[in-house]
Amino acid sequence: MDNKILLQRLKEKIDESGLTLAEVAEKAGVSVRSLKYYFKNERVPKVSYLLKLNKVIEFKFDYLYQFGKYEL
């Protein structure tokens, strides 16, 4: 699995939400710093982290993980 695509798609969903990274982080109960690490591709988010984000910005896990018919 290409983490770059996962992170690109996650960033896309955050952008679509209209919320800032700080707002998403606060509502999800995570740090802005961790989000920035992920988007710099310095870390790979665990599923438990993605579940927290999913409570704020709705997304389908098969979309993030490239399952099914989704393509960029």
CYANA upper distance limits for C-alpha pairs under 8 A (distance plus 0.5 A):
  1 MET  CA     65 TYR  CA      7.81
  2 ASP  CA      6 LEU  CA      7.28
  3 ASN  CA      7 LEU  CA      6.59
  3 ASN  CA     41 ASN  CA      8.16
  3 ASN  CA     44 VAL  CA      7.47
  4 LYS  CA      8 GLN  CA      6.53
  4 LYS  CA     41 ASN  CA      7.44
  5 ILE  CA      9 ARG  CA      6.56
  5 ILE  CA     64 LEU  CA      8.14
  6 LEU  CA     10 LEU  CA      6.64
  6 LEU  CA     64 LEU  CA      5.47
  6 LEU  CA     65 TYR  CA      6.50
  6 LEU  CA     66 GLN  CA      8.20
  7 LEU  CA     11 LYS  CA      6.53
  7 LEU  CA     38 TYR  CA      7.52
  7 LEU  CA     39 PHE  CA      6.68
  7 LEU  CA     41 ASN  CA      8.16
  7 LEU  CA     64 LEU  CA      8.35
  8 GLN  CA     12 GLU  CA      6.65
  8 GLN  CA     39 PHE  CA      8.31
  9 ARG  CA     13 LYS  CA      6.82
  9 ARG  CA     63 TYR  CA      8.29
  9 ARG  CA     64 LEU  CA      6.44
 10 LEU  CA     14 ILE  CA      6.84
 10 LEU  CA     64 LEU  CA      7.18
 11 LYS  CA     15 ASP  CA      6.64
 11 LYS  CA     39 PHE  CA      8.03
 12 GLU  CA     16 GLU  CA      6.66
 13 LYS  CA     17 SER  CA      6.74
 13 LYS  CA     57 ILE  CA      7.37
 13 LYS  CA     58 GLU  CA      8.29
 13 LYS  CA     59 PHE  CA      7.55
 14 ILE  CA     18 GLY  CA      7.48
 14 ILE  CA     19 LEU  CA      7.18
 14 ILE  CA     20 THR  CA      8.16
 14 ILE  CA     21 LEU  CA      8.02
 14 ILE  CA     24 VAL  CA      8.15
 14 ILE  CA     57 ILE  CA      7.01
 15 ASP  CA     19 LEU  CA      7.34
 15 ASP  CA     20 THR  CA      8.20
 17 SER  CA     57 ILE  CA      6.82
 19 LEU  CA     23 GLU  CA      6.36
 19 LEU  CA     24 VAL  CA      6.75
 20 THR  CA     24 VAL  CA      6.75
 21 LEU  CA     25 ALA  CA      6.49
 21 LEU  CA     32 VAL  CA      6.92
 21 LEU  CA     35 LEU  CA      7.92
 22 ALA  CA     26 GLU  CA      6.58
 22 ALA  CA     31 SER  CA      8.49
 22 ALA  CA     32 VAL  CA      6.19
 23 GLU  CA     27 LYS  CA      6.62
 24 VAL  CA     28 ALA  CA      6.46
 24 VAL  CA     53 LEU  CA      7.79
 24 VAL  CA     56 VAL  CA      7.05
 24 VAL  CA     57 ILE  CA      8.20
 25 ALA  CA     29 GLY  CA      6.35
 25 ALA  CA     30 VAL  CA      5.38
 25 ALA  CA     31 SER  CA      6.01
 25 ALA  CA     32 VAL  CA      6.02
 25 ALA  CA     35 LEU  CA      8.00
 25 ALA  CA     53 LEU  CA      8.29
 26 GLU  CA     30 VAL  CA      6.81
 26 GLU  CA     31 SER  CA      7.68
 26 GLU  CA     32 VAL  CA      8.46
 27 LYS  CA     56 VAL  CA      6.95
 28 ALA  CA     52 LYS  CA      5.77
 28 ALA  CA     53 LEU  CA      5.91
 28 ALA  CA     55 LYS  CA      7.28
 28 ALA  CA     56 VAL  CA      6.57
 29 GLY  CA     52 LYS  CA      7.81
 30 VAL  CA     34 SER  CA      7.79
 30 VAL  CA     35 LEU  CA      8.49
 30 VAL  CA     52 LYS  CA      8.39
 31 SER  CA     35 LEU  CA      7.22
 32 VAL  CA     36 LYS  CA      6.77
 33 ARG  CA     37 TYR  CA      6.75
 34 SER  CA     38 TYR  CA      6.84
 35 LEU  CA     39 PHE  CA      6.82
 36 LYS  CA     40 LYS  CA      6.66
 37 TYR  CA     41 ASN  CA      6.86
 37 TYR  CA     42 GLU  CA      5.75
 37 TYR  CA     43 ARG  CA      6.42
 38 TYR  CA     42 GLU  CA      6.26
 38 TYR  CA     43 ARG  CA      5.51
 38 TYR  CA     44 VAL  CA      6.51
 38 TYR  CA     45 PRO  CA      7.17
 45 PRO  CA     49 TYR  CA      6.55
 45 PRO  CA     50 LEU  CA      7.15
 46 LYS  CA     50 LEU  CA      6.95
 47 VAL  CA     51 LEU  CA      6.63
 48 SER  CA     52 LYS  CA      7.10
 49 TYR  CA     53 LEU  CA      7.05
 50 LEU  CA     54 ASN  CA      6.50
 51 LEU  CA     55 LYS  CA      7.11
 52 LYS  CA     56 VAL  CA      7.83
 53 LEU  CA     57 ILE  CA      6.57
 53 LEU  CA     58 GLU  CA      8.38
 54 ASN  CA     58 GLU  CA      5.45
 54 ASN  CA     59 PHE  CA      6.75
 59 PHE  CA     63 TYR  CA      7.92
 59 PHE  CA     64 LEU  CA      8.29
 60 LYS  CA     64 LEU  CA      7.23
 61 PHE  CA     65 TYR  CA      6.54
 62 ASP  CA     66 GLN  CA      6.20
 62 ASP  CA     67 PHE  CA      5.10
 62 ASP  CA     68 GLY  CA      7.17
 63 TYR  CA     67 PHE  CA      6.65
 63 TYR  CA     68 GLY  CA      8.00
 63 TYR  CA     70 TYR  CA      6.63
 66 GLN  CA     70 TYR  CA      6.72
 66 GLN  CA     71 GLU  CA      7.86
